[in-house]
């Protein structure tokens, strides 16, 4: 089932998570939207983790560990 996600292009946020550029915001929103048609349900926590990883705030191993922990909830 499709549900709308909050995208604010003016403030560069997706589900309340700040993105560094409009391009990063839109490409992430498109990827999430495509996956939602397949049953993926995004969370603010997952979006923030992704942004942290893409901006280098989180290492790849920490990203994977956190991703696994989130998926177990």
QUIURJO-V92397 format. One record per pair of residues at least 24 apart in sequence whose ideal C-beta (glycine too) atoms are under 8 Angstrom apart, sorted by the first residue. I is the first residue (numbers start at 0). GAP is how many residues later the second one is. Records with the same first field share a line. If there is no record, write none. Layout:
I = GAP  GAP
This chain:
1 = 34  35
2 = 33  38
4 = 24  27  28  31  37
13 = 33
14 = 27  28  29  32
15 = 28
16 = 27  30  31  34
17 = 33
18 = 32
19 = 31  35
23 = 27  30
42 = 27
44 = 25
45 = 24
